[in-house]
Amino acid sequence: MMRTLYLESFAGIAGDMFTAAFLDAGLVDPEAIEAVPSLIGAPDVTVEITDTQRANARFKSVRVVGSGASSSVDHHHVGEDHTHHHFHYPALVRQLEESDLDPAAVEFALRVYRFLAEAEADSHGVPVEKVAFHEVGAVDSVVDVAMAGVCVATVAADLVLASPVKLGRGTIEIQHGTYPVPPPASARLAVGMPVDPVPEAISQLNIELSTPTGLAILKALQPRFVDAWPTGTVVAQGSGAGTRDLGGYPNVFRVALMEKPEAAIELPYESDTVVEIRCNLDDQTGERTAWIMEKALDQGALDAWVTQAVGKKGRPAFCLTLLVKPDELKQACDFLLRHTSTFGVRYAPWRRFKLTREEEVRETKAGPVSYKVGRTTHGEKIKEKPEFEDLKRIWEDDPDFLP
């Protein structure tokens, strides 16, 4: 079955609305979300998950509270000439990289923050490294992004679809003054996204419906935009409420997880899902890396290979890649983190087509030789190959033997 995640910008998108929708749908455990602040090194911050009313209906709400947290709209600034403390983009990257979050959640959160920082940097005409985030708002923003990472990593959908985005209208007050909606960073993040106007039922003339964090989350998901709900069976759905009450129009963001049989592709081959795991090694010997590959294959990895690379500071490096079955992912990641020099691994699922394999033993003048035969699902023989171990045994006595 193909799992499709459909994201509906009913009244825009913000980081808290995104997570609240996943919670309302039951796609992520509340305990996993409540644990995020401590996992990213913000123990004085807590996540409050509550039910709230919008337009006379119940929706889920998420609020980040505590020291340094704020529920204010997330807009950021650049430069050193502010009287209050702030965090630069590289510091937030380190905070996420050094966190105890699931690696897939960290990877997604880093993508979100990269989009945010690039939009802010472009708005102000400065390098990304100079982008700074207010202390008031920085903590809740990074928690919002980390929570979104947990949601995305937990669901692990095969396909992401999204409705057009509602940005808002009029003007708003932010750190740098009065700006039209969408303000500069949001406008840059919205590039490439289809946009819908503010619904007539919303009476406010000056309103921002989608925040920079929300737009960056959407951009990091790289969805395919559609005008209606996709075809399939709705497995779960939920809505997350924003902080603003829009009267008779529900200020919510909606998510749905859908399943449908995968479209039949007219190819006569078997298909399955495998997971590719990668890590870069620039401080480990070749002998150790070869041993790691051998042990990984002994433990069930489908394949293992090394690619030469140049790492940080010009160091010669290896990119070690393992191919494993989905149910062996955790074991393989644990093995690499415990027994190689790497501090992190990356992984991604892949769909693949493959030949149906058969083994045949054939008699030759030098003795029996096993052949690996590849066929279509219809039984057509596509290719065959003698097993190397049998050839090696024969070549010890007859170096000129050819199968």
C-alpha positions as CSV (number, residue, x, y, z in Angstrom):
1,M,0.0,0.0,0.0
2,M,1.2,3.5,-0.8
3,R,0.9,6.0,2.1
4,T,0.1,9.5,1.1
5,L,0.2,12.5,3.4
6,Y,-2.2,15.2,2.4
7,L,-1.7,18.7,3.9
8,E,-4.6,21.2,3.7
9,S,-3.9,24.9,4.3
10,F,-7.5,25.6,5.3
11,A,-6.4,28.8,7.1
12,G,-2.7,28.9,6.4
13,I,0.1,27.0,8.1
14,A,2.3,27.6,11.2
15,G,4.7,25.3,13.1
16,D,2.3,24.8,16.1
17,M,-0.7,24.1,13.8
18,F,1.3,21.5,11.8
19,T,2.2,19.5,14.9
20,A,-1.2,19.9,16.5
21,A,-2.8,18.4,13.3
22,F,-0.6,15.3,13.5
23,L,-1.5,15.0,17.2
24,D,-5.2,15.4,16.5
25,A,-5.0,12.7,13.8
26,G,-3.2,10.3,16.2
27,L,-0.2,10.1,13.9
28,V,2.3,10.9,16.6
29,D,2.3,10.2,20.3
30,P,1.8,13.2,22.7
31,E,4.7,11.8,24.8
32,A,7.0,12.0,21.8
33,I,6.1,15.7,21.3
34,E,6.3,16.6,25.0
35,A,9.8,15.2,25.1
36,V,11.2,17.4,22.3
37,P,12.4,20.3,24.5
38,S,14.5,18.1,26.7
39,L,15.8,16.2,23.6
40,I,17.1,19.4,22.0
41,G,18.6,20.8,25.2
42,A,15.8,23.2,26.3
43,P,14.7,21.7,29.7
44,D,13.1,24.9,30.9
45,V,10.6,24.8,28.1
46,T,7.5,22.6,28.0
47,V,4.9,21.8,25.4
48,E,1.2,22.1,26.3
49,I,-1.2,20.0,24.3
50,T,-4.8,21.0,24.7
51,D,-8.2,20.9,23.0
52,T,-9.6,24.3,21.9
53,Q,-12.6,25.7,20.2
54,R,-12.6,27.4,16.8
55,A,-15.8,28.3,15.0
56,N,-17.8,26.1,17.5
57,A,-15.8,23.0,16.8
58,R,-13.1,21.2,18.8
59,F,-9.5,21.1,17.5
60,K,-6.1,20.3,18.9
61,S,-3.8,23.1,20.0
62,V,0.0,23.0,20.8
63,R,1.7,25.8,22.8
64,V,5.4,26.1,23.7
65,V,5.8,27.7,27.1
66,G,8.6,28.4,29.6
67,S,11.9,30.3,29.9
68,G,12.8,32.0,26.6
69,A,9.7,30.7,24.8
70,S,7.0,32.9,23.2
71,S,3.9,32.2,21.2
72,S,4.6,35.3,19.0
73,V,4.7,35.1,15.3
74,D,8.1,33.9,14.2
75,H,10.0,36.7,12.4
76,H,13.8,37.0,12.8
77,H,16.5,39.6,12.2
78,V,20.1,40.0,11.2
79,G,23.0,41.8,12.7
80,E,24.7,42.5,16.1
81,D,23.2,45.9,17.0
82,H,20.2,44.7,19.1
83,T,20.1,45.1,22.9
84,H,18.5,41.7,23.5
85,H,20.3,38.4,23.1
86,H,19.9,36.3,20.0
87,F,21.0,33.1,18.4
88,H,22.8,32.9,15.0
89,Y,21.9,30.2,12.5
90,P,25.1,28.1,13.0
91,A,24.4,27.9,16.7
92,L,20.9,26.5,16.0
93,V,22.3,24.0,13.6
94,R,24.7,22.8,16.3
95,Q,21.9,22.6,18.8
96,L,19.9,20.3,16.5
97,E,22.9,18.2,15.4
98,E,23.9,17.6,19.0
99,S,20.4,16.8,20.1
100,D,19.0,13.4,21.1
101,L,16.3,13.5,18.4
102,D,15.8,10.7,15.9
103,P,18.3,11.2,13.0
104,A,15.5,11.5,10.5
105,A,13.8,14.2,12.6
106,V,17.1,16.1,12.9
107,E,17.7,15.9,9.1
108,F,14.2,17.3,8.4
109,A,14.6,20.1,11.0
110,L,17.9,21.1,9.5
111,R,16.3,21.4,6.1
112,V,13.6,23.6,7.5
113,Y,16.1,25.9,9.2
114,R,18.2,26.1,6.1
115,F,15.2,27.4,4.1
116,L,14.4,29.8,6.9
117,A,17.9,31.2,7.2
118,E,18.3,31.5,3.4
119,A,15.0,33.4,3.1
120,E,16.1,35.8,5.9
121,A,19.6,36.2,4.5
122,D,18.2,37.0,1.1
123,S,15.8,39.5,2.6
124,H,18.6,41.4,4.3
125,G,21.3,40.9,1.7
126,V,23.7,39.1,4.1
127,P,25.4,35.7,4.4
128,V,23.3,32.9,5.9
129,E,25.8,32.6,8.8
130,K,24.8,36.2,9.9
131,V,21.1,35.4,10.3
132,A,20.1,35.7,13.9
133,F,16.9,34.7,15.7
134,H,15.5,36.6,18.7
135,E,16.0,34.9,22.1
136,V,12.2,35.5,22.6
137,G,10.8,33.4,19.8
138,A,14.0,31.5,18.9
139,V,13.4,28.8,21.5
140,D,9.8,28.2,20.6
141,S,10.7,28.3,16.9
142,V,13.3,25.6,17.2
143,V,11.0,23.5,19.3
144,D,8.3,24.0,16.6
145,V,10.7,22.9,13.9
146,A,12.0,19.9,15.9
147,M,8.4,18.8,16.7
148,A,7.6,19.0,12.9
149,G,10.7,16.8,12.3
150,V,9.4,14.2,14.8
151,C,6.0,14.2,13.0
152,V,7.5,13.8,9.6
153,A,9.9,11.1,10.7
154,T,7.2,9.1,12.5
155,V,4.8,9.0,9.6
156,A,7.4,8.4,6.9
157,A,4.9,8.8,4.0
158,D,5.7,7.6,0.5
159,L,4.1,10.7,-1.1
160,V,3.3,14.2,0.2
161,L,0.5,16.2,-1.4
162,A,-0.6,19.7,-0.4
163,S,-3.4,22.2,-1.2
164,P,-2.6,25.8,-2.3
165,V,-1.4,28.0,0.5
166,K,-3.2,30.9,2.1
167,L,-0.8,33.6,3.0
168,G,-3.0,36.5,4.2
169,R,-3.5,40.1,3.2
170,G,-3.0,43.7,4.2
171,T,-0.1,44.7,6.4
172,I,1.4,43.5,9.7
173,E,3.8,44.9,12.3
174,I,7.1,43.0,12.7
175,Q,10.5,43.8,14.2
176,H,11.6,46.0,11.3
177,G,8.3,48.0,10.9
178,T,5.1,47.7,8.9
179,Y,5.2,45.3,6.0
180,P,2.8,44.0,3.5
181,V,1.6,40.4,3.8
182,P,3.4,38.2,3.0
183,P,6.5,39.9,4.6
184,P,9.9,39.6,2.8
185,A,11.0,36.2,4.2
186,S,7.6,34.6,3.8
187,A,7.4,35.9,0.2
188,R,10.7,34.3,-0.6
189,L,9.6,31.0,1.0
190,A,6.4,31.0,-1.0
191,V,8.2,31.0,-4.3
192,G,7.1,28.0,-6.3
193,M,4.0,27.5,-4.2
194,P,0.4,28.0,-5.6
195,V,-1.5,30.5,-3.5
196,D,-5.2,30.9,-2.7
197,P,-6.8,34.2,-1.6
198,V,-8.1,34.8,1.9
199,P,-11.6,33.3,2.2
200,E,-14.5,35.8,2.2
201,A,-15.6,34.5,5.6
202,I,-12.5,36.0,7.2
203,S,-13.3,39.6,7.9
204,Q,-9.9,40.8,9.1
205,L,-8.3,43.1,6.5
206,N,-4.8,42.9,7.9
207,I,-3.9,39.3,8.7
208,E,-1.0,36.9,8.2
209,L,-2.2,33.3,7.9
210,S,1.0,31.5,7.2
211,T,4.2,32.1,9.2
212,P,7.8,31.7,7.9
213,T,8.3,28.6,10.0
214,G,5.1,27.0,8.6
215,L,6.1,27.9,5.0
216,A,9.6,26.5,5.6
217,I,8.2,23.2,6.9
218,L,6.0,23.0,3.8
219,K,8.9,23.8,1.5
220,A,11.1,21.2,3.2
221,L,8.5,18.5,2.6
222,Q,8.7,19.2,-1.2
223,P,5.0,18.3,-1.7
224,R,3.2,18.0,-5.0
225,F,0.4,20.7,-4.9
226,V,-3.1,19.6,-5.8
227,D,-6.5,21.3,-5.9
228,A,-8.5,18.6,-4.2
229,W,-8.2,15.7,-1.8
230,P,-6.4,12.7,-3.5
231,T,-8.0,9.4,-4.2
232,G,-7.6,6.7,-1.5
233,T,-8.8,5.5,1.8
234,V,-8.5,8.0,4.7
235,V,-6.6,6.2,7.5
236,A,-6.4,9.2,9.8
237,Q,-7.1,12.9,9.7
238,G,-6.8,15.8,12.2
239,S,-6.7,19.5,12.4
240,G,-4.4,21.8,14.4
241,A,-5.7,25.2,15.6
242,G,-3.8,28.5,15.3
243,T,-3.6,31.0,18.1
244,R,-5.9,33.5,16.5
245,D,-9.7,33.2,16.6
246,L,-11.2,34.1,13.2
247,G,-14.8,34.0,14.4
248,G,-17.0,31.9,12.1
249,Y,-14.1,30.6,10.1
250,P,-12.0,27.9,11.7
251,N,-8.3,28.9,12.0
252,V,-6.9,25.4,11.4
253,F,-4.4,23.4,9.4
254,R,-5.5,19.9,8.4
255,V,-3.6,16.7,7.7
256,A,-4.8,13.4,6.4
257,L,-3.0,10.1,6.0
258,M,-4.3,8.1,3.1
259,E,-3.6,4.6,1.7
260,K,-4.3,3.1,-1.7
261,P,-2.9,0.2,-3.6
262,E,0.2,1.2,-5.6
263,A,-0.5,1.8,-9.2
264,A,0.3,-1.2,-11.2
265,I,3.4,-0.6,-13.3
266,E,3.4,-2.9,-16.3
267,L,6.8,-4.4,-15.8
268,P,7.2,-8.1,-15.2
269,Y,9.5,-7.9,-12.2
270,E,9.3,-8.3,-8.4
271,S,9.3,-5.1,-6.4
272,D,10.0,-4.3,-2.7
273,T,11.4,-1.6,-0.4
274,V,14.9,-1.4,0.8
275,V,16.7,1.2,3.0
276,E,20.0,2.8,2.1
277,I,22.1,3.9,5.1
278,R,25.1,6.2,4.6
279,C,27.9,7.6,6.7
280,N,31.1,9.6,6.0
281,L,34.4,8.3,7.5
282,D,37.5,10.5,7.4
283,D,39.2,9.3,10.5
284,Q,39.0,5.6,10.2
285,T,41.5,3.2,8.6
286,G,40.7,1.3,5.4
287,E,41.3,-2.0,7.2
288,R,38.7,-1.1,9.8
289,T,36.2,0.0,7.1
290,A,36.7,-3.3,5.2
291,W,36.0,-5.2,8.5
292,I,32.8,-3.2,9.1
293,M,31.6,-4.0,5.6
294,E,32.2,-7.7,6.1
295,K,30.5,-7.8,9.5
296,A,27.5,-5.8,8.1
297,L,27.0,-8.4,5.4
298,D,27.3,-11.2,7.9
299,Q,24.6,-9.6,10.0
300,G,22.2,-9.5,7.0
301,A,22.9,-6.4,5.0
302,L,21.8,-6.9,1.4
303,D,24.8,-5.0,0.0
304,A,27.7,-2.8,1.2
305,W,30.1,-0.5,-0.7
306,V,32.5,2.3,-0.2
307,T,32.8,5.5,-2.3
308,Q,35.9,7.6,-2.1
309,A,35.3,11.3,-1.2
310,V,36.9,14.4,0.0
311,G,35.7,15.5,3.4
312,K,35.9,18.6,5.6
313,K,39.3,20.4,5.6
314,G,40.3,18.5,2.5
315,R,40.6,15.2,4.3
316,P,40.5,12.0,2.2
317,A,37.3,10.1,3.2
318,F,35.1,7.2,2.5
319,C,31.3,7.2,2.1
320,L,30.2,3.9,3.5
321,T,26.8,2.7,2.2
322,L,24.7,-0.3,3.4
323,L,21.5,-1.6,1.8
324,V,19.2,-3.3,4.3
325,K,15.7,-4.5,4.7
326,P,13.3,-2.1,6.5
327,D,13.0,-4.3,9.6
328,E,16.8,-4.3,9.9
329,L,17.3,-0.6,9.8
330,K,17.6,0.0,13.6
331,Q,20.1,-2.9,14.0
332,A,22.3,-1.6,11.2
333,C,22.3,2.0,12.4
334,D,23.1,0.9,15.9
335,F,26.0,-1.2,14.5
336,L,27.5,1.7,12.5
337,L,27.2,4.2,15.4
338,R,28.8,1.8,17.8
339,H,31.6,0.3,15.7
340,T,32.6,3.1,13.2
341,S,34.1,6.5,13.9
342,T,31.0,8.3,12.6
343,F,28.8,10.5,14.9
344,G,25.7,10.1,12.7
345,V,24.2,8.2,9.9
346,R,21.7,9.1,7.1
347,Y,19.0,6.7,5.8
348,A,16.3,6.8,3.1
349,P,13.8,4.2,1.8
350,W,14.0,3.2,-1.8
351,R,11.5,1.3,-4.0
352,R,13.1,-1.1,-6.4
353,F,12.4,-3.6,-9.2
354,K,14.4,-6.8,-9.3
355,L,14.6,-10.1,-11.2
356,T,13.3,-13.3,-9.6
357,R,16.4,-15.2,-8.6
358,E,16.9,-19.0,-9.0
359,E,19.9,-21.2,-8.4
360,E,20.9,-23.9,-10.8
361,V,23.7,-26.4,-10.4
362,R,25.2,-27.5,-13.8
363,E,27.8,-30.1,-14.5
364,T,31.0,-29.0,-16.3
365,K,34.2,-30.7,-17.3
366,A,35.7,-29.3,-14.1
367,G,32.9,-30.3,-11.8
368,P,29.6,-28.8,-10.7
369,V,29.1,-25.0,-10.9
370,S,26.2,-23.1,-9.3
371,Y,24.5,-20.5,-11.5
372,K,22.5,-17.5,-10.4
373,V,19.6,-17.1,-12.9
374,G,17.4,-14.0,-13.2
375,R,13.9,-14.3,-14.6
376,T,10.8,-12.1,-15.0
377,T,7.7,-12.9,-13.0
378,H,6.5,-14.6,-16.3
379,G,9.4,-17.0,-16.2
380,E,11.4,-15.5,-19.0
381,K,15.2,-15.9,-18.4
382,I,16.9,-12.5,-18.6
383,K,20.5,-13.3,-17.5
384,E,22.6,-15.8,-15.6
385,K,25.9,-15.8,-13.8
386,P,28.2,-18.5,-12.4
387,E,28.9,-18.2,-8.7
388,F,32.4,-16.8,-8.0
389,E,33.2,-19.2,-5.2
390,D,32.7,-22.2,-7.5
391,L,34.9,-20.6,-10.2
392,K,37.6,-19.7,-7.6
393,R,37.7,-23.4,-6.5
394,I,38.0,-24.6,-10.1
395,W,40.6,-22.0,-11.1
396,E,43.0,-23.3,-8.4
397,D,43.4,-26.4,-10.5
398,D,42.5,-25.0,-14.0
399,P,43.3,-21.3,-14.3
400,D,42.1,-21.3,-17.9
401,F,38.7,-22.7,-17.2
402,L,35.8,-20.7,-18.7
403,P,32.2,-21.5,-17.8
